[in-house]
Amino acid sequence: MDNKKEKKLWGGRFKQATEDLVEDFTASVHFDKRLFREDISGSKAHARMLARQGIITEEDAEAIVAGLDAILREIEEGKFQWKKTLEDVHMNIEQALIERIGDAGRRLHTARSRNDQIATDVRLYLKAEILDLDQCLHELQQGLVSQAERHIDIVMPGYTHLQRAQPILWSHHLLAYFEMFRRDRERLRDCLKRVDSCPLGSAALAGTGFPIDRDYTARELGFSRVSRNSLDAVSDRDFIIEFLAAASLVMAHLSRLSEELVLWSSQEFDFIELPDSFCTGSSIMPQKKNPDVPELVRGKTGRVYGHLMAALTLIKGLPMAYNRDLQEDKEILFDAVDTVNASVKIMAALVAKLKPKKEKMEQALCKGFLTATDFADYLVQKGVPFRTAHEIVGKAVAMCLHKGVELHELPISELKKLNPLIDEKLYALLTPEGSVESRRSKGGTASIMVKAAIEEAKEWLKSDGEPLDVH
């Protein structure tokens, strides 16, 4: 990057050149150059609007658009020279345009400010990134549904407090994550409504005296509406914070899934096999197969949380309207976008390739009295009050612990001592399969309910859950 002193486009009232230390401290071009496409799109739409309104000539507008297209090609080809002394993406592109086409380029900034320019650029950028993230989450959901459908016959222990609780279908467990990511997508789509507002034309803070057409510019840039208040438009970063909050929840759900993949792939659980291509080895222990991908996703979650807190802190004491503090919003947004996108993409790829171990899960069902609730429900159906039934089964569990057996291994004679209503039919209900199939309430784990949930999920992915049109 060239550090040669450049004449500032805003420097008319200044007698001294900017200190090098200040140049280094205030420059943002090293990160906001990422917005070059959005900045050029916004400038082209603005130039066309100025000409349409008779504020500049058609010839100047055509020269501006052609010049910006040429600069865009230079940037995409890696030939454009970004200059720190020109501070940011806006000034770099505008100065290059002036050098290319002269006074026509100097007319581009009529009726706008960098304040509404950057607000427009970031909104354009975030709109596209939300659509991309929606697509990535759709692919992750497809992977979860595909796994659930392929392995509908696997029964596993369901857990509360990380203690074995009741038998459930592995497919039922996976669909719980499908629902989490469904809510994430709904939140992102709702956030998109508030991102989709065009601030261009608000100028520095008070609007402009030129007869601009903000609705035209908004349509040109694909916005559904224009901002209603010029002060709010240039200082609003709620939409960034809302996205960071939604992204934090995506990462929270990815982290929960990651934690279970780490646990399930351990020798203590041994419920799944992670593909070798998603794991790493140890530099010292030859036998190790480490679940680095889910561990890193779990770790990166805190990074996104930090960006949310940084953004909230950034705006908490700012007066109206634009303040240079807001320059700090972009690096945290860019990193959060990169982190959540990469995390969703790699988790989608991993979920599609992981292999459940049916036999290991079935073995885990043999200990822990997972059908105790079914025993209690059986007694309730015999007319025993639930709390009484709960106590009876608790005593049966204590008996099992004393004898070193499971509930289904207690002889009927021992069971009848607990309650004479108990008969041989109880044993059929004490199997994991019998327990699962009895859970037919809406949202339950019975296979008939889970198969219906899979079909509903597939239908949703094709209808309301179809990725939003990028165009």
N, C-alpha and C positions, 0 to 999 in steps of 0.2 A: 504494500500500500504506500502510495507516494505521500511524504510528509511535507512537501514543498508548500510554502505559504501561498494561500490563494486569497484573492479579494473576496470578501464575504458579500453575498447578495443582499444582506441586511446591514452592511457596514457603513452606510452613508454618514451617520452621526458620530462614528467612532474615529478618534485621532490616533489611537495606539493599536498595534497588532495584538491579537490574542496570545497570551503566554503559552508556551509549549505545554506546560503542566496543565493549563486549563483545557487546551486542545485534547490532551490525552484523557482528562477526567470527564469531559462533557460529550465527547464523540460517541455516537451510537451506530455509526455505519457498519462497524464490524459485526453487528448482529441484526440490525434492521434492514440490511441489504437483502435479507431473505424475502422481504416484501416487494421486491422489484416488479414482479408481474402485476400485483394488485395496484402498486403506485402508478405504473404506466397505464393500466386499464382505467383507473380513476382520472388520470390526466387527459386521456383521449376523450373520454365521455364529457369531461368539463370543457375541453376545447370545442367539441361539436356543439355543446349547448351554448357557449358564448357566441359562436357564429350564428346559430339558429336564432338567437335573440338579438342579433345585430350589434353585439358588444365588440366583437372583432370581426374581421372580414373572413369570407369563406376561404380565400387564398391563404391567409395566415393559419386558419384551422387545418387546412389540408397539409400545409408545411409542417405544422406541429405534429399531426398524426403520423405523417411519413417519417419525420425525424425520430419520434418515439419508437416506431416500429424498427427502425434501423438500430437504435440503442438497445432495444430488446434483443435483437439478434446478436449484437456484440456481447451482451451479458451472457446469453445462453451458450455462446461459443467460447466463453472464458477470455474474451479479448478486452473487456471493459476495464478501465483503470479506476478503482475506487480510491477516493482521496479522503483521508481522515480530516484534513483541514476544512473540508466541505461538510463536516459534521454528520450528516445522515443520508439515508437513501434518497430523500426528496431533493435536497440541494445538489447531490451528485448528479442525479438524472437531469434536473433543470439546468445546471451549469453546462452539462454536456450538450443539451439541446440548444442552448444559446450559442455555444461555440460552433454548432453544426449549422443552424439556420438564422442566427442573428436576431434582429429585433422581434421577429415573429415569436421566437422562443421567450422573449422577455414579456410578452403579453399573456402567456399561459396562466400566470399566477393572479390574474385579475379576478376579483370577487371570490377569492378563497384564501385560506391561511394554512400553514402547516398543522394548525390545531385540528381543523376539520379534515385535513388531508390524511393525517395519521389515523384518526378515528375511523375514517372510511376504509383505509388499507387494512387495518386490523380486523374490522368486521368482515370484509371480503375474504380475508385469509381464514378466519375462524369458521365462516359458513362452509367453506370447502372442506376444512378439516373435520368438522362435525359429520358431514356426509360420508367422508372416508372412514371415520371411526364407526359410524352406523353400519357400513358395509362389513367391516372387520368383525363387529359383534354378531352380525348375521351369520357369518361363517363359523364363528365359535358355537353359536346356538345350533347350527346344522350338525356340527360334530357331536355335540352332546345328544341330540335326538337320534343320530345314526347309531351311536354307541348304545343308547337305551333300547332301540329297536332290535339291534343284533343280539343283545344279551338279556332279553326279557325273562329268561328262565333262571337267572342267578339271584339267589337269596343271600343276604348278608346281615350281619348285626347292625341295627340302628343304635345310635349312641345318644345319651344325654350325659353331660358332665364328663365326657370321654369314658363313660362306663357303658358296658353293653346293656341295652334297654329292651328292645323288641325287634323281632325279625322284620326286615323290609326287603323289597326288591332293590337290587343295585340300580336298576333303571329309574326307580322312584327317587333315589338319591341324586342321580344325575339331573333329573328334571327339576329338582329344587334349584340347581344353578341356572337352568334354562330360565326359570321364573325371575331370578335375580337379574339376569342380563336383559330380560324383557323390560323390567322396570327401568334399568339403566338406559335402554334405548328410548323409552317413553320420556324420561327426563331430558335426554339430549335433544330430542325432537321439540320438546316444550321450550328448552333453552334457545333453540334455533329461532323460534318466533321473536324473541327479544334481540337476538343478534341481527335479524333481518330488517334493520332500520337504517336509512341512509342519512348520515350527518353532513354530507357534502353540501356546501352552500351556507352553512352556519358561520363560516369565516372564523375570525379569531374568537369571538364570543357573542357578538351582537347581531349577527346576520350581515347583510350587505345592502348598500343603496343601489346597486346595479339591478336591472330588471331580469334577474336570472329565472330559470325554470327548473326548480329542484325536482319536480315530479318527473320531468324528462330525464334528468341525470340518473335518478333512482332507477327508472325503467331500463336505461341503457346498461346499468351495472347489475341488473337482476335483483334489485331490492323490491320488496313488496310495498314499502311505504317510506316516507321521509320522517325524520325526527321532528318533534313538535316544539322543542324549545332549544334555542341556539346555545344558551349557557350549559344546559344539561348535555347537549349533544357532544360538545367538545371535552367535557370533563367526566362523562359517564364511563365507568369501567365495571359497572354491575354485571354486564354480560360476560366479561372475562371471569369475574369471581363466580358467577353462576356456572359457567363451564367448568372451572376448576373444582367446584363442589361436586358436580356430576361426575367429573373424571375421577375424583377421590373415591366416590362410591363404586365406580367401575373397578378401581384398583383394590378397594376393600374386598369386593367379591372375588376378584382374581386371587387375592392373597389368601382368602379362606379356602378356595379350591387348591391353591398351591400347598397350603399347610396339610391338607388331607392327602394330596399326592405324595408329599414327603413322608407322612406317616404310613400310608398304605404301601409304599414301596420299600419300607424298612423291613428288616428280618423279623422284627417283633410283630408286625401285622402281616406282611407278605401277601397283601390282597391284590396287588397289580404288578405288572412288569412294565417299566418305562423303557422305551426304545433306546438302544445304545447310542444312537445318533443324537439324543437329547441329554446325554449324561457325560460326565467326565470321570477320570481316574485320579488317584492320589500320586503325588510325587514320591512318596516313600512306601505306601502300603499297596502292594500289587493287586490285592483282592478287591479293592474298593470300587464301587460304582456309585458315584455321587449325583443326587438329583439337583444339579446346579441351576437348571432353567427355572423350576418352580421356586427354588430358594432365592434366586435373583429377582423374580417377579415379586415375591413377598418383601424383599428388601427395598425394591424401587417404590413400593407403596408409600413408605414414609417420605420419600422424596417429593411425591406429588402432594401429599398432605402439607408438606412444608411450603410448597408454592401457594397453596390456598391460604395459609396463614400469612404469608408474605404479602399477598394481594390485599387481604383484608386490612392488614396493618398499614399498607401503603396509602389507602384512601381515608383512613379513619379521622385524620385531622386536617384534611385539605380544604381550603376555602375555594369558592368559585373563582375563576372557571378552570382554565388550563394552568397547571403548574409543572415545572420540569421534573418533579418527582415521578410523574406519570411515564417518563421514559423507562422507568424500572419495571413496567408491566410486561414488556415484551419478552425479555429473556426467560422469565418464569413461565410465561405462557408457551413459548416455543419449546422449552424443555418438557413441560407437562404434556404437550401434544405429542412430542416425539416418544416420551416414555410410555404413555398409555397406549398409543398405537402399536409400538413395538411389543409391548407386553400382551396385548390382545392377540396380535398376529401369531406370536410364538406359542401362546397357550392354545390357540385354535389348532395349530399344526400338531402340538403334542397330544391334545385330547383325541384327535383323529387316529393316532397311532398307538395309544396305550392299550395294554392287554389285561383284562381282569382275570384273576385266578379263581375260578369257580370252586375248586376243591378246597382251597385254603379258606375261602369265606364260609363254606359249609362246615368245615371243621371248627371254625370260631363260633358257630351257632350251638355247639354241643355243650358249652359251659357258660354259666352266668345266669341261668334261670330266666331266659328271655321270654318264656311263655307264661310267666307268673300272672301277668295281667289277664291272659286268656283264661287261666284257672279261675281268677276272681270273677270275670264276666260270666263264666259257666255257672258259678254259684248264684250270681244275681238272677240268671235266667231260671234258676230253681226256686226263686222267691226269697233268697237271702239278701238283706240290705247290703249295699255296696261296702259300707265301712266295716260291717261284720265279716263280709267276704274277704276284704283286704286283710283283716286280722288273721283269719283262718289261713290264708295263703302265706302270710308272713311266718306263721308257726310251721307251715309245711317246709318253707325254705330253711328255717332254723333246723328242722329235723334233717333235711338233706345235708346241710353243712356238718352236722354232727356225724352222720353216717358216711359222708364223702360220696354222695350220689346226686343225680339230677332229679327234677320233679317227676319225669316220666319213668324213673327207675324205682320210685316208691311203690310198694305193693298195695293193692286195693284195700287190704285189711288195715294197713296203717292209715290210709287216706280216710277210710270210713270212721276211724276214731276221731278225726278232726270234724267230720260232719257226716251223718248217716245218709244224706241225700246224694252223696258222691257215688257214681257207678262207673262201669268200664268205659262208657262212652267218652269220658273225660280224656282218655289217653290219645284219642284221635285229634283232640284240640291242642295237645301239648307238643305237636310237631311244628317245626318252623313253617312248613308249607301250609299247614292248617291254620296257623296263626295269621300268616300273610293273606290267605284267601278269605278270611273272615272280615278283613278290614275294607268293607265295600262302601263306606261313607264317601261322599264327594271329596275328592282330593286324597283319598286313602291309597294304601299300598297294594291292595288286591290287584291281581294281574288284569282283570277286566277293566278296572279303573285306570290303571297305568297305560294299558293299550289305548284306551280312549283318550288319555292325556297326550300320548304320543301323536295320535291322529290330529288332535286339536292343535298341537304345537306345529305340526307340518302344515296344516291349513293356514295357521297364523303367519308362518314364514312366507307363504305364497301370497298373502293378502295384506293385512295391516302391517305385517313384519317384513314385507318386501323392502329391500334397501331403497332409500329415497333417491330420486333421479338427480344425478350430479348436475344435470343441465337445467 
